């Protein structure tokens, strides 16, 4: 899926990095995952360890959203054929899915299309009864795509809040705590609307915790957060929220607006959630490619988080230690990691966390080290690039590179050096993937 017309490996090491990244993304693609995790045997639908007798239901719907939700729905439609009644999926990567309607929305900032599609999805959810089976794809990107502002909050308010949150540097769990409490679908509220239908969530996790209540802001999961924690988060990260948002959160804290459903709520009596793929799915597949190529392979972590530039320096330090002392293993070594770093935006440039990670690392990488860093959905920040492929040779003007980082303008610098990686939309979203090869 790497666009080989726009991305060319100049060395065998760079080619190994690209191959590992491609393997990681492919392993987490819904077609790959669903083939392994879901099967239809006569009238029995097997999803991981769950079994559903299709003959017991009058209708089977697919209802959900996120970057990968269209591909999930397409795979489910191919599997179920005429057993599938219909459904609605809101995604920025639509795919043919039989009777399931694809609503093409926008990410990461919601638009009217997102809101209209989500409202129609909720209407269909309310029509489901105890004789209905709902297969619900819930994937990364669902927080933006499944947009149903709470009463009193407009789309403009939601867009303004989203922009502020994405610039704040807050971790995704904190961002989604706030999103849950300005929404009528997040934080378990979709489960409430679907009850008493039998619902099975198909989660493709893009969060470091793997917690389904955080993925897409947990539309099918009990919520452990409150209006109070959401309002406190705004203050902690100095988020300049629209007035309507602040008013709504305060009303919730005062008890004038109902809280999101918690564990034990009847809304979850007929809901099960299966995490089908996560960051480790991609990271382990990438590591296997590196190992097959003869590298000692270390999976550093799938929970790397915090400020992007600081995380990049840690990866550089590991490469330096390997070259200097042979610890933790002797070269040639592949260091593979995942997770999700954040950027506190202070500049006016263009870029994304993975581009900023790569450029920050390139400034200090030792000789004979190549690093690739991508967002597995193919969209790093608000750009058309998935990330970047760098070495210390990427840096020809250190002053310009530092200036680009200060202005959050990694894209421009890396584009000038032909270091950007392009994949287009990959059909999945399981967080970031980094592959660093340390030569002998």
N, C-alpha and C positions, 0 to 999 in steps of 0.2 A: 503493500500500500504506500510505501514511500515513493514519491514522484521522482522517478529516476531521470526525467527530463530536466528537473530543476535542482536535483540533489545528486552529486557525483562524489563517489569515494576516490580520494587521491592516492590512498595507500591501502595495503591489505588490512592493516589494523582498523582503519576507518570502515572498511567493508564489513569486518567482523562486528563492529558496533552496530551498523545499520541492520545486519542480519539478526542480531540479538533483539533489537528494538522491534523489528517486524514480527519476530516469533512471539514476543510478549504480547503485542497487540492482537495478533491472530488468535492466541490462546484464550484471550478474554472476549473474543467476538461472540455475540449471541448464537450464531450458527454452530460454532464449535462447542460452546458450553451446553446448549440445549440438546445437541445430539448425544452428549454424554450423560446429562442429568434428567432428561424427560423422555418418556416413552409411552406409546399407546398400545395396550395389549387387549384385543377385543374391545370391550367397553370400559376397560379400566385405564385411567390416566395416572401414570406414575410420575410424580414430581419429587425428586430426591427420595426421601423415605416416606413421603405421603402417598396415599392411594385414594382415588376418587372414581366412584362408579357413575359413569356418564348417564346410564339409563335411569338414574335416580333424579335427574334434573330435567325440567322442561326447557330451560334455556342455558346456554353457555356464552358468556360475554368476555371480551378482553377490554379492560378499562385501566388506563394508567398513563404515565408520562415520563419524559426524560430523554437525554441524548440517545440512549440505546433502545428506548422503548419501541420505536418503529421496527427495528430489526428483530426484537424479541417477539413482537406481535406477528410479524411475517413468518417467523419460524413456527409459532404456535398455530397459525392459520394453515400452514402447509401440513402440519401434523394432524390437526383435527378435521380438516376438510369440511364436509357438510354437517358435521356435528356442531360447528360453531355458528351461533345465532348472529352475532355482530359485536359492536363495541365502538369505543372512541379512544384514540391515543393522541396525546399532544406531544410533538417531538420536533426537533429541528432537522431531523434526518429521516424523512418519511420513506416507507417501503410498502410495496403491495402486500396486502394482508387480507385478501378475500373480502368478507362482509364488514371488516373492521374499518371504520372511517379514520383516515389520517388527517389530523389538523396540524399544519405546518406552523410552528411557533418560532419564537426568537429567543436567543440565549447569548449573553447572560442577563440582559435587561428585558423584562417582560413587555409585551406589546398588546394591542387590542385583540390580535389573533389568539394569543395565549389565554387571555381572559375569557373570550367568547367560547373557545374550545373547552376550557375547564368548566365553565358554567353548564354547558350542554352535557359534559361528562357527569357532573353532579346530578343533573336532572335524570339522566338514565340510571344512575346509581340509586336514586330514590325510588325508582320503579321496580328495582329488583326485590324478589321475595324469597321465601324459604325454599322454593323450587328452582332457584337460580344458582349456578356456579359461576363465579367471577375469577378469571385468571388476570392478575393485576401486575404488569411490569412496572417496577419502581426503580429508576436508575439515576445515576448522577446527572445533574442538570435539571432534575425535576423540580427543584425549588423555584427556579425561574420559569420553567415551562408550564407547570401546574399553578397558574396564577388565578386566585379567586379572592380579591381583597375583601376583608371584613367590612361589615356595614359601616358607612361613614368614611371609608377610605377609598379614594379614587385611584384610577390607574396612574395618573400623574404623581400622586403621593407615593405609590408603590415604586414607580420608576426612580423618583428622587431618593427614596430610602435605599433602594438597591445600589444606586451609584455611590451613595455615601458609605454603605457597608463595604462595598468592594474596594474602596480606597482606604478604609480604616486600618487595615492590617490585622483585624480580628480573625481568630481561627474560625473555621467553617462551622464548628459546633455552636459557637457563640452567635455567629451570623444567623444560623438556622433557628436558634432559640427565639430570636426576634421575629424572623419570618413566620414562625408557627403562630405567633400571637397577633398577627395582623392579617390572618388568612381564615378562610372558611373551609379549607380542605386539608391543610397541614396539621401536624401534631395529633394524628389519630382521627381527625374529623371525617376523612373519607370512609373509614371503617364505620363510623357512626351512621353515615348516610346509607351505606350498603346493607347494614343489618336489616333483616336476619339472613341475608344471602350467605351461602358458603363462599368464602373468599380465600384465595391463596396468592400471596404476594411473591413475585419473582424479583429478587433484589440483585442488582449489579452495583456493588458498593464502591463509592469513590471517596470514602472517608477513612482516616487513619485508624479510627477505633473499630471499624467494621460494624458499628452499632446501627441497626436498621432504623432506629428512631431519629437518626441524624441524616441518613440518605434521603435526598429529596424532601427533607424536613419531615420525614416519618408520617406520611398520610395514613398508613395502616397500623401504626405502632403506638402503644401507650406513651404518653408524654410525661417526662419527669421534671420538666421545666415549668415555670409559672410566669404570669404577667409581671410579677415583681422582679424575677431574674432577667426578664427581657428588658424592662425599663432600666435596671441597674447596668446592664450591658451597654446600653446606649450611652450612659454617663461615663462608664469606664473607658470606652474607646472614643469618647468625645465626638459622637455621631450627631451631626446636625439634622435631626429627623424633621420631616414636615409636621406642622402643627396637628394635623388630623391624626397622625400616628401617635404622637405623644399623648393626645387627649384620649385615644382609644386604650392605650396601655395603662394609663392612670385609671380609667373607668374599670378595666379588668382587675387591677390591683385593689380597687375599692369594693369589688364584688358586684359591680353593676353589669358586668358582662361575664357570661359563663366561662369557666376555665376549660382548657382542652382536656379530653378524657384521659384518665390515668389507668394504671394497671388494676385489673379487677372490674373495670367498667364493662357493662353488658355488651357494649359495642364490639368487644373483641372475642365474644363467646364463640363465634363461628369463623374466626380469622386465623390463618396460619401464615407465617412468613418464612420463606426459604432464601437464604443468601447463596446464590448460584455462582457468583464470581466476585472476586475482590482484587486488591492490589497484588496479593501474593500469587494469584493466578498468572498475572503478567510477569512479575518479577522472577518467579521460578522457571517459567518457560525461557525467558531471556538468559537466565543463569545456565540452563541446560545447553544452550547453543554455545555459550562461552566455554563451558567445560568440554564439550565435544571438539572444540577448536584447539584444545590443549592448554587452556588456562586453569590455574588453581582459582577456584571460584568461591567468593565470599558474598553471601547475601547480608548486606550490612544491616538493613532494617526496612520494613514496609511502613514505618511510622515516623519517618523523618518529617519534621515540622518546624515552625518558627520562621524567623526572617530569612528570606532566600539567600541573601549575600553571606550571612553567617553560616548557614548550612553548607554553602559552596566551599567556604574556607575549611570547614571540617573535612570535607571530602578531599580537598587538596592536601591537608595535613596527613591523611591516611596514605595517600599516594607517596608523599615524601618519606613517611616512615617505612613503607615497603621498600622503596629504593635505597634508603640509607641503612636499614638494619635487618630487612627481611621479615619484619613483624607486621601483621600476625602470620603472614605466609610469604614465601619467597617468590619473586617474579619469575615467569610472567603470571600476572594476577588479573582477574576480573572482579571488580567491586560493583555489585548490582544493588540498587536501592530503590525505594518507592516512598510513598507518603504524599504530603502536600505542604509545600512551603507557602509563605505569604509575603506580600510586598506592601509596605506602607507607602502609598504613593504621595510624593511631595513635588514631583516634577510634572512636566507637560509633554513628555515624550510618548513613544509607542513601544509596547513590549508586553511580555507576560512573565510569570514566575520562572518558567524553565529557560527562557532566553536570558533573563537576568542572572539566573543560577550559572548558566554556561559562561556568560561573559565575565562574571565575577571570578569563576574558577580559572578561566583561561589566563587571567592576569598573573596567576601564580603557579600554574601547573608545571611540574618538572618536565624535562625532555622525555620523549618517547612515552608520553601519556596522552590518550585520546578519550574524550568524554562526550557522550551523547545524552541529552536530557529532553524529554518530551512529555506533553500531556497526552494520555492515551486516547482522548477523544479527537485529537488532531487539531484542537483549537486552544492555543496557549494565550490566555488573556483575550483581549478584544482584537485579535489579529488573525491572519490567514495562515500563520505558521504554527506547527506543532511544537517547536522548540529549536534546538541548535546542536551542531556537531563541531567541537572545538579541540584545539591543542594550544600550546603556548605560541605556535606560529600564527595563530589567528590574530594575535596582537601585534600590530605594526606601529601603532601610535598610542602609547600608554596614556598620555594626557587626554587624548580624545576618548579612549575607552573609559577612563575614570569619569570624564564629563558626561558620557552617555549614561553611565550608571546613576550619577547624581540627578540626572534629568529623567530617569526612568525611560530611557530611549535606547534600550538594548537592541530593539528590532533594526533601527537605522544603521547602527554600527555593524551588526552581524550581517545584514543584507549587503552592505558594501564589501564584506569579506567573503561573500558566498558561503556563509556558515549556517544559514537558516535551514531547518528541516521542514519539508512540506509533505503532508499525507492526504490533505482534504479530510472530510469527516470520516472517521474510521468505523463507525457503527457501534462503538462501545465507549465506555467511560469508567475506568477503574483507577483513576488518579494518575499521579506522575510516575514516570519510569526513567531511571538513570542507569547508564552502563559506562563504567570507566575502566579502560584497559591499560595496565601498567606493564610496559615491555621490560625485557631483561637488561 
